[in-house]
């Protein structure tokens, strides 16, 4: 599992660092539910990572598919 976190935060400046830390921590906990989970920040993306950084999403999907195939679980 790969959990992707947007790199752009549109909160007010006085709340930005706190909210970024909250989101990242939550995404880290979600990724940790999988023994092979990864949490990653995607710079220059807003909430819709698939629109802002489609190559990052494609790369993440390809990584998961490759790992599943190599582990033999994709059969």
PDB file of N, H, CA, C and O in Angstrom:
ATOM      1  N   UNK A   1       0.848  -1.168   0.000  1.00  0.00           N
ATOM      2  CA  UNK A   1       0.000   0.000   0.000  1.00  0.00           C
ATOM      3  C   UNK A   1       0.893   1.230   0.000  1.00  0.00           C
ATOM      4  O   UNK A   1       1.891   1.282   0.718  1.00  0.00           O
ATOM      5  N   UNK A   2       0.534   2.204  -0.796  1.00  0.00           N
ATOM      6  H   UNK A   2      -0.277   2.162  -1.379  1.00  0.00           H
ATOM      7  CA  UNK A   2       1.223   3.488  -0.797  1.00  0.00           C
ATOM      8  C   UNK A   2       0.184   4.569  -0.503  1.00  0.00           C
ATOM      9  O   UNK A   2      -0.797   4.716  -1.233  1.00  0.00           O
ATOM     10  N   UNK A   3       0.409   5.316   0.562  1.00  0.00           N
ATOM     11  H   UNK A   3       1.205   5.197   1.154  1.00  0.00           H
ATOM     12  CA  UNK A   3      -0.464   6.421   0.938  1.00  0.00           C
ATOM     13  C   UNK A   3       0.235   7.711   0.532  1.00  0.00           C
ATOM     14  O   UNK A   3       1.368   7.976   0.935  1.00  0.00           O
ATOM     15  N   UNK A   4      -0.457   8.503  -0.266  1.00  0.00           N
ATOM     16  H   UNK A   4      -1.378   8.289  -0.592  1.00  0.00           H
ATOM     17  CA  UNK A   4       0.134   9.736  -0.794  1.00  0.00           C
ATOM     18  C   UNK A   4      -0.486  10.946  -0.115  1.00  0.00           C
ATOM     19  O   UNK A   4      -1.705  11.036   0.030  1.00  0.00           O
ATOM     20  N   UNK A   5       0.375  11.883   0.304  1.00  0.00           N
ATOM     21  H   UNK A   5       1.365  11.810   0.186  1.00  0.00           H
ATOM     22  CA  UNK A   5      -0.060  13.098   0.984  1.00  0.00           C
ATOM     23  C   UNK A   5       0.280  14.305   0.117  1.00  0.00           C
ATOM     24  O   UNK A   5       1.395  14.415  -0.394  1.00  0.00           O
ATOM     25  N   UNK A   6      -0.677  15.202  -0.045  1.00  0.00           N
ATOM     26  H   UNK A   6      -1.583  15.113   0.370  1.00  0.00           H
ATOM     27  CA  UNK A   6      -0.422  16.386  -0.875  1.00  0.00           C
ATOM     28  C   UNK A   6       0.660  17.257  -0.245  1.00  0.00           C
ATOM     29  O   UNK A   6       0.764  17.365   0.977  1.00  0.00           O
ATOM     30  N   UNK A   7       1.447  17.865  -1.096  1.00  0.00           N
ATOM     31  H   UNK A   7       1.362  17.778  -2.089  1.00  0.00           H
ATOM     32  CA  UNK A   7       2.529  18.717  -0.631  1.00  0.00           C
ATOM     33  C   UNK A   7       2.138  20.174  -0.476  1.00  0.00           C
ATOM     34  O   UNK A   7       2.869  20.956   0.132  1.00  0.00           O
ATOM     35  N   UNK A   8       0.986  20.542  -1.026  1.00  0.00           N
ATOM     36  H   UNK A   8       0.393  19.907  -1.520  1.00  0.00           H
ATOM     37  CA  UNK A   8       0.515  21.920  -0.892  1.00  0.00           C
ATOM     38  C   UNK A   8      -0.568  21.964   0.178  1.00  0.00           C
ATOM     39  O   UNK A   8      -1.495  21.155   0.186  1.00  0.00           O
ATOM     40  N   UNK A   9      -0.429  22.903   1.053  1.00  0.00           N
ATOM     41  H   UNK A   9       0.325  23.560   1.046  1.00  0.00           H
ATOM     42  CA  UNK A   9      -1.410  23.087   2.109  1.00  0.00           C
ATOM     43  C   UNK A   9      -1.978  24.485   1.957  1.00  0.00           C
ATOM     44  O   UNK A   9      -1.233  25.464   1.914  1.00  0.00           O
ATOM     45  N   UNK A  10      -3.293  24.579   1.877  1.00  0.00           N
ATOM     46  H   UNK A  10      -3.898  23.783   1.912  1.00  0.00           H
ATOM     47  CA  UNK A  10      -3.924  25.867   1.646  1.00  0.00           C
ATOM     48  C   UNK A  10      -4.491  26.486   2.922  1.00  0.00           C
ATOM     49  O   UNK A  10      -5.302  27.410   2.871  1.00  0.00           O
ATOM     50  N   UNK A  11      -4.050  25.962   4.064  1.00  0.00           N
ATOM     51  H   UNK A  11      -3.390  25.211   4.105  1.00  0.00           H
ATOM     52  CA  UNK A  11      -4.471  26.526   5.348  1.00  0.00           C
ATOM     53  C   UNK A  11      -3.858  27.910   5.533  1.00  0.00           C
ATOM     54  O   UNK A  11      -2.909  28.286   4.844  1.00  0.00           O
ATOM     55  N   UNK A  12      -4.417  28.653   6.471  1.00  0.00           N
ATOM     56  H   UNK A  12      -5.188  28.348   7.030  1.00  0.00           H
ATOM     57  CA  UNK A  12      -3.800  29.931   6.843  1.00  0.00           C
ATOM     58  C   UNK A  12      -2.387  29.656   7.334  1.00  0.00           C
ATOM     59  O   UNK A  12      -2.117  28.593   7.894  1.00  0.00           O
ATOM     60  N   UNK A  13      -1.509  30.584   7.132  1.00  0.00           N
ATOM     61  H   UNK A  13      -1.729  31.447   6.677  1.00  0.00           H
ATOM     62  CA  UNK A  13      -0.094  30.415   7.477  1.00  0.00           C
ATOM     63  C   UNK A  13       0.098  30.014   8.930  1.00  0.00           C
ATOM     64  O   UNK A  13       0.984  29.215   9.232  1.00  0.00           O
ATOM     65  N   UNK A  14      -0.720  30.555   9.846  1.00  0.00           N
ATOM     66  H   UNK A  14      -1.440  31.204   9.600  1.00  0.00           H
ATOM     67  CA  UNK A  14      -0.537  30.250  11.263  1.00  0.00           C
ATOM     68  C   UNK A  14      -0.970  28.825  11.624  1.00  0.00           C
ATOM     69  O   UNK A  14      -0.640  28.347  12.710  1.00  0.00           O
ATOM     70  N   UNK A  15      -1.687  28.148  10.755  1.00  0.00           N
ATOM     71  H   UNK A  15      -1.955  28.536   9.873  1.00  0.00           H
ATOM     72  CA  UNK A  15      -2.137  26.769  11.014  1.00  0.00           C
ATOM     73  C   UNK A  15      -1.449  25.750  10.117  1.00  0.00           C
ATOM     74  O   UNK A  15      -1.579  24.546  10.337  1.00  0.00           O
ATOM     75  N   UNK A  16      -0.727  26.210   9.120  1.00  0.00           N
ATOM     76  H   UNK A  16      -0.621  27.188   8.941  1.00  0.00           H
ATOM     77  CA  UNK A  16      -0.197  25.341   8.065  1.00  0.00           C
ATOM     78  C   UNK A  16       0.685  24.217   8.600  1.00  0.00           C
ATOM     79  O   UNK A  16       0.429  23.051   8.300  1.00  0.00           O
ATOM     80  N   UNK A  17       1.705  24.528   9.373  1.00  0.00           N
ATOM     81  H   UNK A  17       1.914  25.475   9.617  1.00  0.00           H
ATOM     82  CA  UNK A  17       2.643  23.508   9.856  1.00  0.00           C
ATOM     83  C   UNK A  17       1.929  22.476  10.727  1.00  0.00           C
ATOM     84  O   UNK A  17       2.197  21.278  10.628  1.00  0.00           O
ATOM     85  N   UNK A  18       1.026  22.946  11.573  1.00  0.00           N
ATOM     86  H   UNK A  18       0.808  23.919  11.653  1.00  0.00           H
ATOM     87  CA  UNK A  18       0.284  22.039  12.445  1.00  0.00           C
ATOM     88  C   UNK A  18      -0.588  21.077  11.633  1.00  0.00           C
ATOM     89  O   UNK A  18      -0.598  19.874  11.896  1.00  0.00           O
ATOM     90  N   UNK A  19      -1.307  21.597  10.663  1.00  0.00           N
ATOM     91  H   UNK A  19      -1.299  22.574  10.450  1.00  0.00           H
ATOM     92  CA  UNK A  19      -2.182  20.755   9.835  1.00  0.00           C
ATOM     93  C   UNK A  19      -1.379  19.778   8.984  1.00  0.00           C
ATOM     94  O   UNK A  19      -1.774  18.624   8.823  1.00  0.00           O
ATOM     95  N   UNK A  20      -0.252  20.238   8.439  1.00  0.00           N
ATOM     96  H   UNK A  20       0.068  21.176   8.570  1.00  0.00           H
ATOM     97  CA  UNK A  20       0.587  19.333   7.649  1.00  0.00           C
ATOM     98  C   UNK A  20       1.071  18.171   8.506  1.00  0.00           C
ATOM     99  O   UNK A  20       1.066  17.024   8.061  1.00  0.00           O
ATOM    100  N   UNK A  21       1.483  18.463   9.720  1.00  0.00           N
ATOM    101  H   UNK A  21       1.487  19.395  10.082  1.00  0.00           H
ATOM    102  CA  UNK A  21       1.948  17.414  10.630  1.00  0.00           C
ATOM    103  C   UNK A  21       0.814  16.447  10.973  1.00  0.00           C
ATOM    104  O   UNK A  21       1.034  15.238  11.048  1.00  0.00           O
ATOM    105  N   UNK A  22      -0.387  16.967  11.179  1.00  0.00           N
ATOM    106  H   UNK A  22      -0.566  17.949  11.118  1.00  0.00           H
ATOM    107  CA  UNK A  22      -1.541  16.113  11.485  1.00  0.00           C
ATOM    108  C   UNK A  22      -1.855  15.179  10.323  1.00  0.00           C
ATOM    109  O   UNK A  22      -2.040  13.978  10.522  1.00  0.00           O
ATOM    110  N   UNK A  23      -1.915  15.729   9.107  1.00  0.00           N
ATOM    111  H   UNK A  23      -1.764  16.705   8.946  1.00  0.00           H
ATOM    112  CA  UNK A  23      -2.213  14.913   7.927  1.00  0.00           C
ATOM    113  C   UNK A  23      -1.149  13.844   7.721  1.00  0.00           C
ATOM    114  O   UNK A  23      -1.470  12.677   7.497  1.00  0.00           O
ATOM    115  N   UNK A  24       0.120  14.245   7.797  1.00  0.00           N
ATOM    116  H   UNK A  24       0.380  15.193   7.979  1.00  0.00           H
ATOM    117  CA  UNK A  24       1.214  13.304   7.567  1.00  0.00           C
ATOM    118  C   UNK A  24       1.190  12.198   8.619  1.00  0.00           C
ATOM    119  O   UNK A  24       1.381  11.029   8.284  1.00  0.00           O
ATOM    120  N   UNK A  25       0.963  12.545   9.869  1.00  0.00           N
ATOM    121  H   UNK A  25       0.808  13.495  10.141  1.00  0.00           H
ATOM    122  CA  UNK A  25       0.912  11.543  10.943  1.00  0.00           C
ATOM    123  C   UNK A  25      -0.230  10.554  10.704  1.00  0.00           C
ATOM    124  O   UNK A  25      -0.059   9.350  10.892  1.00  0.00           O
ATOM    125  N   UNK A  26      -1.381  11.058  10.295  1.00  0.00           N
ATOM    126  H   UNK A  26      -1.520  12.036  10.143  1.00  0.00           H
ATOM    127  CA  UNK A  26      -2.513  10.175  10.009  1.00  0.00           C
ATOM    128  C   UNK A  26      -2.220   9.245   8.840  1.00  0.00           C
ATOM    129  O   UNK A  26      -2.567   8.065   8.877  1.00  0.00           O
ATOM    130  N   UNK A  27      -1.594   9.768   7.824  1.00  0.00           N
ATOM    131  H   UNK A  27      -1.313  10.728   7.794  1.00  0.00           H
ATOM    132  CA  UNK A  27      -1.247   8.949   6.660  1.00  0.00           C
ATOM    133  C   UNK A  27      -0.165   7.939   7.009  1.00  0.00           C
ATOM    134  O   UNK A  27      -0.172   6.819   6.497  1.00  0.00           O
ATOM    135  N   UNK A  28       0.766   8.329   7.879  1.00  0.00           N
ATOM    136  H   UNK A  28       0.771   9.238   8.295  1.00  0.00           H
ATOM    137  CA  UNK A  28       1.788   7.378   8.338  1.00  0.00           C
ATOM    138  C   UNK A  28       1.137   6.213   9.096  1.00  0.00           C
ATOM    139  O   UNK A  28       1.514   5.055   8.918  1.00  0.00           O
ATOM    140  N   UNK A  29       0.153   6.540   9.943  1.00  0.00           N
ATOM    141  H   UNK A  29      -0.153   7.481  10.088  1.00  0.00           H
ATOM    142  CA  UNK A  29      -0.553   5.476  10.693  1.00  0.00           C
ATOM    143  C   UNK A  29      -1.308   4.549   9.741  1.00  0.00           C
ATOM    144  O   UNK A  29      -1.316   3.333   9.934  1.00  0.00           O
ATOM    145  N   UNK A  30      -1.933   5.112   8.731  1.00  0.00           N
ATOM    146  H   UNK A  30      -1.926   6.100   8.575  1.00  0.00           H
ATOM    147  CA  UNK A  30      -2.658   4.299   7.754  1.00  0.00           C
ATOM    148  C   UNK A  30      -1.696   3.367   7.018  1.00  0.00           C
ATOM    149  O   UNK A  30      -1.973   2.176   6.884  1.00  0.00           O
ATOM    150  N   UNK A  31      -0.589   3.887   6.548  1.00  0.00           N
ATOM    151  H   UNK A  31      -0.363   4.855   6.657  1.00  0.00           H
ATOM    152  CA  UNK A  31       0.396   3.061   5.831  1.00  0.00           C
ATOM    153  C   UNK A  31       0.961   1.977   6.741  1.00  0.00           C
ATOM    154  O   UNK A  31       1.269   0.880   6.274  1.00  0.00           O
ATOM    155  N   UNK A  32       1.101   2.265   8.019  1.00  0.00           N
ATOM    156  H   UNK A  32       0.851   3.155   8.398  1.00  0.00           H
ATOM    157  CA  UNK A  32       1.662   1.301   8.963  1.00  0.00           C
ATOM    158  C   UNK A  32       0.731   0.108   9.206  1.00  0.00           C
ATOM    159  O   UNK A  32       1.149  -0.890   9.793  1.00  0.00           O
ATOM    160  N   UNK A  33      -0.499   0.199   8.770  1.00  0.00           N
ATOM    161  H   UNK A  33      -0.839   1.010   8.294  1.00  0.00           H
ATOM    162  CA  UNK A  33      -1.427  -0.931   8.917  1.00  0.00           C
ATOM    163  C   UNK A  33      -1.056  -2.080   7.995  1.00  0.00           C
ATOM    164  O   UNK A  33      -1.499  -3.212   8.189  1.00  0.00           O
ATOM    165  N   UNK A  34      -0.244  -1.784   6.996  1.00  0.00           N
ATOM    166  H   UNK A  34       0.116  -0.865   6.838  1.00  0.00           H
ATOM    167  CA  UNK A  34       0.247  -2.814   6.086  1.00  0.00           C
ATOM    168  C   UNK A  34       1.710  -3.092   6.430  1.00  0.00           C
ATOM    169  O   UNK A  34       2.467  -2.174   6.744  1.00  0.00           O
ATOM    170  N   UNK A  35       2.095  -4.351   6.369  1.00  0.00           N
ATOM    171  H   UNK A  35       1.481  -5.097   6.114  1.00  0.00           H
ATOM    172  CA  UNK A  35       3.491  -4.688   6.655  1.00  0.00           C
ATOM    173  C   UNK A  35       4.432  -4.106   5.615  1.00  0.00           C
ATOM    174  O   UNK A  35       5.626  -3.959   5.873  1.00  0.00           O
ATOM    175  N   UNK A  36       3.912  -3.774   4.449  1.00  0.00           N
ATOM    176  H   UNK A  36       2.941  -3.893   4.239  1.00  0.00           H
ATOM    177  CA  UNK A  36       4.740  -3.191   3.387  1.00  0.00           C
ATOM    178  C   UNK A  36       4.240  -1.811   2.985  1.00  0.00           C
ATOM    179  O   UNK A  36       4.514  -1.348   1.878  1.00  0.00           O
ATOM    180  N   UNK A  37       3.512  -1.155   3.875  1.00  0.00           N
ATOM    181  H   UNK A  37       3.290  -1.532   4.774  1.00  0.00           H
ATOM    182  CA  UNK A  37       2.955   0.158   3.578  1.00  0.00           C
ATOM    183  C   UNK A  37       4.004   1.250   3.550  1.00  0.00           C
ATOM    184  O   UNK A  37       5.000   1.208   4.273  1.00  0.00           O
ATOM    185  N   UNK A  38       3.752   2.229   2.697  1.00  0.00           N
ATOM    186  H   UNK A  38       2.943   2.263   2.110  1.00  0.00           H
ATOM    187  CA  UNK A  38       4.644   3.375   2.541  1.00  0.00           C
ATOM    188  C   UNK A  38       3.789   4.639   2.560  1.00  0.00           C
ATOM    189  O   UNK A  38       2.724   4.692   1.945  1.00  0.00           O
ATOM    190  N   UNK A  39       4.261   5.636   3.263  1.00  0.00           N
ATOM    191  H   UNK A  39       5.126   5.592   3.762  1.00  0.00           H
ATOM    192  CA  UNK A  39       3.610   6.940   3.261  1.00  0.00           C
ATOM    193  C   UNK A  39       4.563   7.918   2.592  1.00  0.00           C
ATOM    194  O   UNK A  39       5.732   8.017   2.964  1.00  0.00           O
ATOM    195  N   UNK A  40       4.047   8.642   1.594  1.00  0.00           N
ATOM    196  H   UNK A  40       3.097   8.561   1.292  1.00  0.00           H
ATOM    197  CA  UNK A  40       4.925   9.563   0.887  1.00  0.00           C
ATOM    198  C   UNK A  40       4.259  10.910   0.650  1.00  0.00           C
ATOM    199  O   UNK A  40       3.060  10.989   0.383  1.00  0.00           O
ATOM    200  N   UNK A  41       5.052  11.961   0.752  1.00  0.00           N
ATOM    201  H   UNK A  41       6.026  11.897   0.968  1.00  0.00           H
ATOM    202  CA  UNK A  41       4.603  13.318   0.458  1.00  0.00           C
ATOM    203  C   UNK A  41       4.816  13.566  -1.030  1.00  0.00           C
ATOM    204  O   UNK A  41       5.858  13.209  -1.579  1.00  0.00           O
ATOM    205  N   UNK A  42       3.837  14.173  -1.678  1.00  0.00           N
ATOM    206  H   UNK A  42       2.990  14.463  -1.232  1.00  0.00           H
ATOM    207  CA  UNK A  42       3.933  14.484  -3.109  1.00  0.00           C
ATOM    208  C   UNK A  42       4.002  16.004  -3.259  1.00  0.00           C
ATOM    209  O   UNK A  42       2.983  16.691  -3.180  1.00  0.00           O
ATOM    210  N   UNK A  43       5.227  16.526  -3.480  1.00  0.00           N
ATOM    211  H   UNK A  43       6.054  15.968  -3.544  1.00  0.00           H
ATOM    212  CA  UNK A  43       5.381  17.976  -3.608  1.00  0.00           C
ATOM    213  C   UNK A  43       4.571  18.526  -4.785  1.00  0.00           C
ATOM    214  O   UNK A  43       4.293  17.819  -5.753  1.00  0.00           O
ATOM    215  N   UNK A  44       4.216  19.754  -4.680  1.00  0.00           N
ATOM    216  H   UNK A  44       4.442  20.329  -3.894  1.00  0.00           H
ATOM    217  CA  UNK A  44       3.505  20.461  -5.758  1.00  0.00           C
ATOM    218  C   UNK A  44       2.180  19.820  -6.126  1.00  0.00           C
ATOM    219  O   UNK A  44       1.764  19.868  -7.284  1.00  0.00           O
ATOM    220  N   UNK A  45       1.512  19.218  -5.143  1.00  0.00           N
ATOM    221  H   UNK A  45       1.850  19.179  -4.203  1.00  0.00           H
ATOM    222  CA  UNK A  45       0.182  18.660  -5.398  1.00  0.00           C
ATOM    223  C   UNK A  45      -0.775  19.152  -4.330  1.00  0.00           C
ATOM    224  O   UNK A  45      -0.409  19.327  -3.168  1.00  0.00           O
ATOM    225  N   UNK A  46      -2.001  19.368  -4.754  1.00  0.00           N
ATOM    226  H   UNK A  46      -2.297  19.225  -5.698  1.00  0.00           H
ATOM    227  CA  UNK A  46      -3.055  19.702  -3.817  1.00  0.00           C
ATOM    228  C   UNK A  46      -3.807  18.430  -3.459  1.00  0.00           C
ATOM    229  O   UNK A  46      -3.252  17.334  -3.532  1.00  0.00           O
ATOM    230  N   UNK A  47      -5.064  18.575  -3.075  1.00  0.00           N
ATOM    231  H   UNK A  47      -5.515  19.466  -3.016  1.00  0.00           H
ATOM    232  CA  UNK A  47      -5.869  17.426  -2.649  1.00  0.00           C
ATOM    233  C   UNK A  47      -6.022  16.392  -3.764  1.00  0.00           C
ATOM    234  O   UNK A  47      -6.044  15.190  -3.499  1.00  0.00           O
ATOM    235  N   UNK A  48      -6.125  16.850  -4.985  1.00  0.00           N
ATOM    236  H   UNK A  48      -6.108  17.827  -5.200  1.00  0.00           H
ATOM    237  CA  UNK A  48      -6.317  15.943  -6.112  1.00  0.00           C
ATOM    238  C   UNK A  48      -4.968  15.611  -6.746  1.00  0.00           C
ATOM    239  O   UNK A  48      -4.620  16.118  -7.813  1.00  0.00           O
ATOM    240  N   UNK A  49      -4.228  14.758  -6.069  1.00  0.00           N
ATOM    241  H   UNK A  49      -4.510  14.347  -5.202  1.00  0.00           H
ATOM    242  CA  UNK A  49      -2.885  14.402  -6.517  1.00  0.00           C
ATOM    243  C   UNK A  49      -2.923  13.837  -7.928  1.00  0.00           C
ATOM    244  O   UNK A  49      -2.020  14.096  -8.723  1.00  0.00           O
ATOM    245  N   UNK A  50      -3.950  13.074  -8.243  1.00  0.00           N
ATOM    246  H   UNK A  50      -4.684  12.864  -7.597  1.00  0.00           H
ATOM    247  CA  UNK A  50      -4.049  12.457  -9.572  1.00  0.00           C
ATOM    248  C   UNK A  50      -4.159  13.495 -10.689  1.00  0.00           C
ATOM    249  O   UNK A  50      -3.809  13.208 -11.834  1.00  0.00           O
ATOM    250  N   UNK A  51      -4.638  14.687 -10.370  1.00  0.00           N
ATOM    251  H   UNK A  51      -4.922  14.920  -9.440  1.00  0.00           H
ATOM    252  CA  UNK A  51      -4.720  15.756 -11.365  1.00  0.00           C
ATOM    253  C   UNK A  51      -3.455  16.621 -11.373  1.00  0.00           C
ATOM    254  O   UNK A  51      -2.971  17.023 -12.431  1.00  0.00           O
ATOM    255  N   UNK A  52      -2.931  16.898 -10.180  1.00  0.00           N
ATOM    256  H   UNK A  52      -3.324  16.571  -9.320  1.00  0.00           H
ATOM    257  CA  UNK A  52      -1.765  17.779 -10.064  1.00  0.00           C
ATOM    258  C   UNK A  52      -0.449  17.085 -10.412  1.00  0.00           C
ATOM    259  O   UNK A  52       0.435  17.688 -11.022  1.00  0.00           O
ATOM    260  N   UNK A  53      -0.323  15.830 -10.027  1.00  0.00           N
ATOM    261  H   UNK A  53      -1.041  15.340  -9.532  1.00  0.00           H
ATOM    262  CA  UNK A  53       0.921  15.083 -10.246  1.00  0.00           C
ATOM    263  C   UNK A  53       0.598  13.664 -10.722  1.00  0.00           C
ATOM    264  O   UNK A  53       0.902  12.701 -10.017  1.00  0.00           O
ATOM    265  N   UNK A  54      -0.010  13.516 -11.901  1.00  0.00           N
ATOM    266  H   UNK A  54      -0.257  14.298 -12.473  1.00  0.00           H
ATOM    267  CA  UNK A  54      -0.426  12.189 -12.359  1.00  0.00           C
ATOM    268  C   UNK A  54       0.730  11.199 -12.471  1.00  0.00           C
ATOM    269  O   UNK A  54       0.534  10.004 -12.250  1.00  0.00           O
ATOM    270  N   UNK A  55       1.925  11.668 -12.807  1.00  0.00           N
ATOM    271  H   UNK A  55       2.084  12.639 -12.986  1.00  0.00           H
ATOM    272  CA  UNK A  55       3.061  10.746 -12.924  1.00  0.00           C
ATOM    273  C   UNK A  55       3.415  10.116 -11.580  1.00  0.00           C
ATOM    274  O   UNK A  55       3.859   8.968 -11.532  1.00  0.00           O
ATOM    275  N   UNK A  56       3.223  10.855 -10.491  1.00  0.00           N
ATOM    276  H   UNK A  56       2.862  11.787 -10.530  1.00  0.00           H
ATOM    277  CA  UNK A  56       3.495  10.301  -9.161  1.00  0.00           C
ATOM    278  C   UNK A  56       2.511   9.175  -8.843  1.00  0.00           C
ATOM    279  O   UNK A  56       2.889   8.156  -8.265  1.00  0.00           O
ATOM    280  N   UNK A  57       1.253   9.366  -9.222  1.00  0.00           N
ATOM    281  H   UNK A  57       0.946  10.194  -9.691  1.00  0.00           H
ATOM    282  CA  UNK A  57       0.238   8.336  -8.983  1.00  0.00           C
ATOM    283  C   UNK A  57       0.515   7.108  -9.852  1.00  0.00           C
ATOM    284  O   UNK A  57       0.435   5.976  -9.376  1.00  0.00           O
ATOM    285  N   UNK A  58       0.835   7.332 -11.110  1.00  0.00           N
ATOM    286  H   UNK A  58       0.900   8.251 -11.497  1.00  0.00           H
ATOM    287  CA  UNK A  58       1.154   6.218 -12.008  1.00  0.00           C
ATOM    288  C   UNK A  58       2.350   5.438 -11.481  1.00  0.00           C
ATOM    289  O   UNK A  58       2.339   4.207 -11.480  1.00  0.00           O
ATOM    290  N   UNK A  59       3.368   6.139 -11.038  1.00  0.00           N
ATOM    291  H   UNK A  59       3.377   7.139 -11.039  1.00  0.00           H
ATOM    292  CA  UNK A  59       4.558   5.487 -10.490  1.00  0.00           C
ATOM    293  C   UNK A  59       4.219   4.652  -9.257  1.00  0.00           C
ATOM    294  O   UNK A  59       4.726   3.541  -9.102  1.00  0.00           O
ATOM    295  N   UNK A  60       3.372   5.178  -8.386  1.00  0.00           N
ATOM    296  H   UNK A  60       2.960   6.080  -8.512  1.00  0.00           H
ATOM    297  CA  UNK A  60       2.974   4.440  -7.181  1.00  0.00           C
ATOM    298  C   UNK A  60       2.208   3.168  -7.556  1.00  0.00           C
ATOM    299  O   UNK A  60       2.446   2.108  -6.977  1.00  0.00           O
ATOM    300  N   UNK A  61       1.299   3.271  -8.513  1.00  0.00           N
ATOM    301  H   UNK A  61       1.105   4.132  -8.983  1.00  0.00           H
ATOM    302  CA  UNK A  61       0.540   2.099  -8.960  1.00  0.00           C
ATOM    303  C   UNK A  61       1.470   1.062  -9.560  1.00  0.00           C
ATOM    304  O   UNK A  61       1.353  -0.127  -9.265  1.00  0.00           O
ATOM    305  N   UNK A  62       2.392   1.506 -10.399  1.00  0.00           N
ATOM    306  H   UNK A  62       2.487   2.472 -10.639  1.00  0.00           H
ATOM    307  CA  UNK A  62       3.346   0.579 -11.007  1.00  0.00           C
ATOM    308  C   UNK A  62       4.208  -0.104  -9.943  1.00  0.00           C
ATOM    309  O   UNK A  62       4.508  -1.292 -10.062  1.00  0.00           O
ATOM    310  N   UNK A  63       4.603   0.626  -8.917  1.00  0.00           N
ATOM    311  H   UNK A  63       4.359   1.591  -8.820  1.00  0.00           H
ATOM    312  CA  UNK A  63       5.400   0.051  -7.831  1.00  0.00           C
ATOM    313  C   UNK A  63       4.628  -1.043  -7.108  1.00  0.00           C
ATOM    314  O   UNK A  63       5.162  -2.124  -6.859  1.00  0.00           O
ATOM    315  N   UNK A  64       3.384  -0.768  -6.772  1.00  0.00           N
ATOM    316  H   UNK A  64       2.950   0.110  -6.974  1.00  0.00           H
ATOM    317  CA  UNK A  64       2.563  -1.768  -6.070  1.00  0.00           C
ATOM    318  C   UNK A  64       2.361  -2.995  -6.950  1.00  0.00           C
ATOM    319  O   UNK A  64       2.510  -4.123  -6.479  1.00  0.00           O
ATOM    320  N   UNK A  65       2.027  -2.793  -8.209  1.00  0.00           N
ATOM    321  H   UNK A  65       1.907  -1.877  -8.592  1.00  0.00           H
ATOM    322  CA  UNK A  65       1.830  -3.931  -9.118  1.00  0.00           C
ATOM    323  C   UNK A  65       3.093  -4.771  -9.258  1.00  0.00           C
ATOM    324  O   UNK A  65       3.032  -6.000  -9.235  1.00  0.00           O
ATOM    325  N   UNK A  66       4.234  -4.109  -9.401  1.00  0.00           N
ATOM    326  H   UNK A  66       4.283  -3.111  -9.420  1.00  0.00           H
ATOM    327  CA  UNK A  66       5.503  -4.822  -9.538  1.00  0.00           C
ATOM    328  C   UNK A  66       5.793  -5.651  -8.279  1.00  0.00           C
ATOM    329  O   UNK A  66       6.204  -6.807  -8.376  1.00  0.00           O
ATOM    330  N   UNK A  67       5.579  -5.065  -7.116  1.00  0.00           N
ATOM    331  H   UNK A  67       5.245  -4.126  -7.037  1.00  0.00           H
ATOM    332  CA  UNK A  67       5.848  -5.783  -5.866  1.00  0.00           C
ATOM    333  C   UNK A  67       4.914  -6.975  -5.686  1.00  0.00           C
ATOM    334  O   UNK A  67       5.332  -8.026  -5.199  1.00  0.00           O
ATOM    335  N   UNK A  68       3.653  -6.815  -6.076  1.00  0.00           N
ATOM    336  H   UNK A  68       3.313  -5.962  -6.472  1.00  0.00           H
ATOM    337  CA  UNK A  68       2.700  -7.922  -5.982  1.00  0.00           C
ATOM    338  C   UNK A  68       3.106  -9.045  -6.920  1.00  0.00           C
ATOM    339  O   UNK A  68       3.090 -10.215  -6.538  1.00  0.00           O
ATOM    340  N   UNK A  69       3.466  -8.698  -8.130  1.00  0.00           N
ATOM    341  H   UNK A  69       3.479  -7.747  -8.440  1.00  0.00           H
ATOM    342  CA  UNK A  69       3.882  -9.713  -9.097  1.00  0.00           C
ATOM    343  C   UNK A  69       5.142 -10.442  -8.629  1.00  0.00           C
ATOM    344  O   UNK A  69       5.232 -11.665  -8.736  1.00  0.00           O
ATOM    345  N   UNK A  70       6.111  -9.688  -8.112  1.00  0.00           N
ATOM    346  H   UNK A  70       6.037  -8.694  -8.025  1.00  0.00           H
ATOM    347  CA  UNK A  70       7.371 -10.294  -7.671  1.00  0.00           C
ATOM    348  C   UNK A  70       7.175 -11.181  -6.449  1.00  0.00           C
ATOM    349  O   UNK A  70       7.933 -12.129  -6.244  1.00  0.00           O
ATOM    350  N   UNK A  71       6.173 -10.885  -5.644  1.00  0.00           N
ATOM    351  H   UNK A  71       5.557 -10.115  -5.811  1.00  0.00           H
ATOM    352  CA  UNK A  71       5.938 -11.708  -4.454  1.00  0.00           C
ATOM    353  C   UNK A  71       5.128 -12.961  -4.775  1.00  0.00           C
ATOM    354  O   UNK A  71       4.983 -13.842  -3.927  1.00  0.00           O
ATOM    355  N   UNK A  72       4.600 -13.042  -5.998  1.00  0.00           N
ATOM    356  H   UNK A  72       4.718 -12.326  -6.686  1.00  0.00           H
ATOM    357  CA  UNK A  72       3.807 -14.198  -6.388  1.00  0.00           C
ATOM    358  C   UNK A  72       2.366 -14.131  -5.939  1.00  0.00           C
ATOM    359  O   UNK A  72       1.610 -15.076  -6.161  1.00  0.00           O
ATOM    360  N   UNK A  73       1.964 -13.036  -5.311  1.00  0.00           N
ATOM    361  H   UNK A  73       2.578 -12.268  -5.130  1.00  0.00           H
ATOM    362  CA  UNK A  73       0.586 -12.900  -4.807  1.00  0.00           C
ATOM    363  C   UNK A  73      -0.372 -12.460  -5.902  1.00  0.00           C
ATOM    364  O   UNK A  73      -1.588 -12.509  -5.714  1.00  0.00           O
ATOM    365  N   UNK A  74       0.153 -12.034  -7.036  1.00  0.00           N
ATOM    366  H   UNK A  74       1.140 -11.995  -7.188  1.00  0.00           H
ATOM    367  CA  UNK A  74      -0.705 -11.543  -8.101  1.00  0.00           C
ATOM    368  C   UNK A  74      -1.188 -12.636  -9.037  1.00  0.00           C
ATOM    369  O   UNK A  74      -1.679 -12.336 -10.125  1.00  0.00           O
ATOM    370  N   UNK A  75      -1.061 -13.899  -8.641  1.00  0.00           N
ATOM    371  H   UNK A  75      -0.662 -14.143  -7.757  1.00  0.00           H
ATOM    372  CA  UNK A  75      -1.480 -15.004  -9.502  1.00  0.00           C
ATOM    373  C   UNK A  75      -2.825 -15.533  -9.140  1.00  0.00           C
ATOM    374  O   UNK A  75      -3.313 -16.467  -9.776  1.00  0.00           O
TER     375      UNK A  75
END
